[in-house]
Each structure stands twice: as structure tokens, then as C-alpha cells.
Amino acid sequence: MNSCINESYFPSSYSSPKRLSNLIIFTDFDKMKEKDFMEFAGRVPSFTTKQAAAFIGSMNYAKVFLSKLVAKGQVQRLARGYYTVHEDPVIYASSIIYPCYISNLYAFSHYGVTTQLPVRLEVVAPKNKLLEDVELIRSNTIWGFKQINYRGFRIFIALLEKAILDSILTQRVALSEIQNAIASADMLLLEEFALKLPVSDMKKVGYVVQSAGFMLEELHTKVRKDRNMVSYQRAKGPNVWRVRQ
């Protein structure tokens, strides 16, 4: 009977899993490989079914193997094809897709400009995806972040100034929290980042920054010839940025 995994991968003292029809029968190999795999999984923030298959040697067996570990509570299924053994979402949040980085309220907390923590980590990424403790938010401006060490793992997090822009444009952070963060920001860097945005977003940023008591003069010079009004849910009253609710 043919093995579902390359026999040469295993020591001769172990037998590999055998397939009978659609049933996989686990042998001594299973216990050995589970220990090795869990050591591997503990060293990475998250992993995919494809990565597990590369480690084990078979996609079919990897799917069954992971299902068993999930059922035992040893592995957490984040979404279809995404897994982790870590309970802290900060460890795996910025490793699910590339490129991406943690932003918004958690970034504010990291820089000490708020005492609030998000219910779900918000990650700026190339596409939207909702996981249990993490939400990927699609963006075309995936820059302005850095790598830091967190509990022995490499994670990616927005610079404070980029987190401010993300929070303004996603409108997922309370305005008072954004205004408080602005007071601690590097205004030159904040304006440099804002100048990279489309004109409509420049106006929103300029409006919110001014509401915090600061004026981005170069940004205003850049947009003042544009006569178009921009809708922004948090806008109140007439303003030089032509932003309305």
C-alpha cells in the first residue's frame, strides 16, 4: 500500500501514516512528528497549511494533521489556511500577510499616547480579512512602519505619525484620541507623510490636525487651489480645508 508521505523523510524506526480509502491511520510517526512540528510552530508567529505541508511532506496529510491539533486545542485556526500556536494576537497579527503592519489604537498605546487598547487589533494590509482577534484593513498606503521585537518575535507596527493618518482615514479611533496623539507627533514628519496622500485625504488630515490646534501650512498650500468639497463624517462647520460632514 502506498504511503501518503515520502518515506525517505522519516527515520527507519518509524512508520509513516497509511491511507486506506479516504481514511488516514496514524502510527508512531504521528506522535514523533507532532512534537517536532509543535517546536517549529512555537518558533514562528503564524503559519499556513502550505507551510505545514512543506514541513511534513504532504498537503493531504497536513490538513488532517492540523485538524487534529486544532481539535486538541494545541493549534488555533485563525482563518482558512492560517494557524498559530500563540494566544497573544500581537505576536501573529503582522505576519499573516505581506506587507502589513499594526496601526490605529494599538499603535497609539505602544507609543504611550493612550491608555486604551483595542478589542481587535487593526492591521493595515493589501486586502480585507476578519479574523477572531485581528482585522486586516485594505490600504494602498502601506508604508511608514517599522520592525520591533515583541516577546522574542519580529512584528511590524506603524510609526506614530502614520498611525495618526491611518486613524484619521479609517475613522476607527475616537477623535479625542487622535487629537491627543497629534500633540505628541513630529509635525514635520506628519506633514511629510500627509503630502504623499491623494488631495481628498490631505484635506481630511489637515482638518483633523487643525482641530487639535496645529496647522500644516505646506499641506494647506498644496490643497487650497482645489475647490472641491470633501465629505468627512467628523467635520463640523466651515473650515479652510473644504471638508464637510
C-alpha positions as CSV (number, residue, x, y, z in Angstrom):
1,M,0.0,0.0,0.0
2,N,1.4,3.4,-0.9
3,S,2.2,5.9,1.8
4,C,0.7,9.4,1.7
5,I,4.0,10.9,2.7
6,N,7.5,10.4,1.3
7,E,9.0,7.5,3.3
8,S,12.5,8.9,3.0
9,Y,11.5,11.8,5.3
10,F,11.3,9.6,8.4
11,P,13.8,7.5,10.4
12,S,13.6,3.8,9.6
13,S,12.4,3.1,13.2
14,Y,9.1,4.9,12.5
15,S,6.3,4.0,10.1
16,S,4.5,6.8,8.2
17,P,0.8,7.3,8.2
18,K,-1.0,4.9,5.8
19,R,-4.1,5.6,3.7
20,L,-7.0,3.2,3.5
21,S,-9.5,4.5,1.0
22,N,-10.2,8.0,2.4
23,L,-9.1,7.2,6.0
24,I,-5.7,8.1,7.3
25,I,-4.4,5.8,10.0
26,F,-1.9,7.4,12.4
27,T,1.0,5.4,13.6
28,D,4.1,6.0,15.8
29,F,5.1,8.7,13.2
30,D,2.2,10.9,14.4
31,K,3.5,11.3,17.9
32,M,7.0,11.9,16.8
33,K,6.1,14.5,14.1
34,E,3.6,16.3,16.4
35,K,6.5,17.0,18.9
36,D,8.8,18.3,16.1
37,F,6.0,20.3,14.4
38,M,4.9,22.0,17.7
39,E,8.6,23.0,18.2
40,F,8.6,24.6,14.8
41,A,5.2,26.3,15.3
42,G,6.4,27.8,18.5
43,R,9.3,29.5,16.7
44,V,7.1,31.3,14.1
45,P,4.3,33.9,14.7
46,S,1.9,32.0,12.4
47,F,1.9,29.5,9.6
48,T,-0.2,28.3,6.7
49,T,-1.4,24.9,5.6
50,K,1.1,25.1,2.8
51,Q,4.0,25.8,5.2
52,A,2.8,22.8,7.4
53,A,2.8,20.6,4.3
54,A,6.3,21.7,3.4
55,F,7.4,20.7,6.9
56,I,5.5,17.4,6.9
57,G,5.8,16.4,3.3
58,S,2.2,16.1,2.1
59,M,-0.7,18.6,1.7
60,N,-3.3,16.0,2.3
61,Y,-1.7,14.7,5.5
62,A,-1.0,18.3,6.7
63,K,-4.8,19.2,6.5
64,V,-5.7,16.1,8.6
65,F,-2.7,16.7,11.0
66,L,-3.7,20.3,11.6
67,S,-7.4,19.4,12.1
68,K,-6.3,17.0,14.8
69,L,-4.1,19.6,16.6
70,V,-6.9,22.2,16.4
71,A,-9.4,19.7,17.9
72,K,-6.9,19.0,20.7
73,G,-6.6,22.8,21.4
74,Q,-2.9,22.8,20.6
75,V,-3.2,24.9,17.5
76,Q,-5.5,27.9,16.8
77,R,-7.1,28.2,13.4
78,L,-7.1,32.0,12.6
79,A,-8.9,31.7,9.2
80,R,-9.0,29.3,6.3
81,G,-5.4,28.1,5.8
82,Y,-3.9,30.3,8.6
83,Y,-2.8,28.9,12.0
84,T,-0.9,29.8,15.1
85,V,0.0,28.3,18.5
86,H,0.2,31.7,20.2
87,E,-2.6,33.2,22.2
88,D,-1.3,36.8,22.1
89,P,-2.6,38.3,18.8
90,V,0.2,40.9,18.8
91,I,2.7,38.1,18.0
92,Y,1.0,37.0,14.8
93,A,-1.1,40.0,13.6
94,S,1.5,41.4,11.3
95,S,2.7,38.1,9.9
96,I,-0.5,36.9,8.3
97,I,0.1,38.6,5.0
98,Y,2.9,40.6,3.5
99,P,3.3,43.5,3.6
100,C,1.2,44.7,6.6
101,Y,1.6,46.4,10.0
102,I,-0.3,47.0,13.2
103,S,-1.8,50.5,13.4
104,N,-4.5,52.7,14.9
105,L,-5.3,52.4,18.6
106,Y,-2.8,49.7,19.4
107,A,0.0,51.8,17.8
108,F,-1.2,54.7,20.0
109,S,-0.9,52.5,23.0
110,H,2.6,51.4,22.0
111,Y,3.8,55.0,21.8
112,G,2.2,55.8,25.2
113,V,-0.3,58.4,23.8
114,T,-3.4,56.5,25.0
115,T,-4.2,54.1,27.8
116,Q,-6.9,52.4,25.7
117,L,-6.5,49.0,24.0
118,P,-8.5,47.8,21.0
119,V,-10.9,44.9,21.3
120,R,-9.5,43.6,18.0
121,L,-6.0,44.5,16.5
122,E,-6.3,46.6,13.3
123,V,-3.7,45.8,10.7
124,V,-3.1,47.8,7.5
125,A,-2.8,45.3,4.7
126,P,-3.3,44.8,0.9
127,K,-6.7,43.3,1.4
128,N,-9.5,43.0,4.0
129,K,-9.8,39.9,6.2
130,L,-11.6,39.5,9.5
131,L,-10.1,37.0,12.0
132,E,-11.0,36.4,15.6
133,D,-8.7,38.9,17.2
134,V,-7.3,40.7,14.2
135,E,-8.8,42.7,11.3
136,L,-6.9,43.4,8.2
137,I,-7.9,46.7,6.6
138,R,-7.2,47.2,3.0
139,S,-5.0,50.2,2.1
140,N,-2.9,51.5,-0.8
141,T,-0.6,53.3,1.6
142,I,1.4,50.5,3.2
143,W,4.4,52.5,4.3
144,G,5.5,54.4,7.4
145,F,6.0,51.4,9.7
146,K,9.0,49.8,11.4
147,Q,10.1,46.4,12.8
148,I,10.3,45.9,16.5
149,N,11.0,43.0,18.8
150,Y,7.9,41.8,20.8
151,R,8.3,38.9,23.2
152,G,11.1,37.5,21.1
153,F,9.2,37.8,17.8
154,R,9.6,40.3,14.9
155,I,6.5,42.4,14.5
156,F,5.7,45.4,12.3
157,I,4.0,48.5,13.7
158,A,3.1,52.0,12.3
159,L,5.2,55.0,13.2
160,L,3.1,57.3,15.4
161,E,2.7,59.8,12.5
162,K,1.5,57.1,10.1
163,A,-0.9,55.6,12.8
164,I,-2.4,59.1,13.1
165,L,-3.0,59.2,9.3
166,D,-4.5,55.7,9.4
167,S,-6.8,56.6,12.3
168,I,-8.0,59.7,10.6
169,L,-8.8,58.0,7.3
170,T,-10.3,54.8,8.7
171,Q,-12.3,56.7,11.3
172,R,-11.9,53.8,13.7
173,V,-10.4,55.7,16.6
174,A,-12.2,58.3,18.7
175,L,-11.4,61.9,17.5
176,S,-10.2,62.8,21.0
177,E,-7.6,60.0,20.9
178,I,-6.3,61.1,17.6
179,Q,-6.1,64.7,18.7
180,N,-4.1,63.6,21.8
181,A,-1.8,61.6,19.6
182,I,-1.2,64.6,17.3
183,A,0.0,66.6,20.2
184,S,2.9,64.1,20.6
185,A,3.7,63.8,16.9
186,D,6.6,65.1,14.9
187,M,4.8,67.7,12.8
188,L,7.4,67.8,10.1
189,L,7.1,64.0,9.6
190,L,3.4,64.1,9.9
191,E,3.2,66.7,7.1
192,E,5.7,64.8,5.0
193,F,3.5,61.7,5.2
194,A,0.3,63.6,4.6
195,L,1.8,65.1,1.4
196,K,2.0,61.6,-0.1
197,L,-1.7,61.1,0.1
198,P,-4.4,62.0,-2.5
199,V,-5.7,65.6,-2.2
200,S,-9.0,64.5,-0.8
201,D,-7.2,62.7,2.1
202,M,-4.8,65.6,2.6
203,K,-7.8,67.8,3.3
204,K,-9.2,65.4,5.9
205,V,-5.8,65.1,7.6
206,G,-5.3,68.9,7.6
207,Y,-8.8,69.4,9.1
208,V,-8.2,67.0,11.9
209,V,-4.7,68.3,12.7
210,Q,-6.1,71.8,12.8
211,S,-8.8,70.6,15.2
212,A,-6.0,69.5,17.5
213,G,-4.6,73.1,17.5
214,F,-1.9,72.7,14.8
215,M,-1.7,74.0,11.2
216,L,0.1,72.2,8.4
217,E,1.0,75.2,6.2
218,E,2.7,73.3,3.4
219,L,-0.2,70.9,3.2
220,H,-2.7,73.7,3.0
221,T,-0.8,75.4,0.3
222,K,-0.9,72.1,-1.7
223,V,-4.7,71.8,-1.5
224,R,-6.0,75.3,-1.4
225,K,-6.4,75.6,-5.2
226,D,-8.6,72.6,-5.2
227,R,-12.2,73.9,-5.0
228,N,-13.8,70.5,-4.4
229,M,-15.5,69.8,-1.1
230,V,-14.6,66.6,0.7
231,S,-17.1,64.6,2.8
232,Y,-15.8,63.6,6.2
233,Q,-18.2,62.3,8.9
234,R,-16.4,64.1,11.7
235,A,-16.4,67.5,10.1
236,K,-18.1,70.4,11.9
237,G,-18.8,73.8,10.5
238,P,-17.0,75.9,7.8
239,N,-13.2,75.4,7.5
240,V,-10.3,76.3,5.3
241,W,-9.9,72.7,4.2
242,R,-13.2,72.5,2.4
243,V,-14.2,69.4,4.5
244,R,-17.9,68.9,5.3
245,Q,-19.9,66.3,7.0
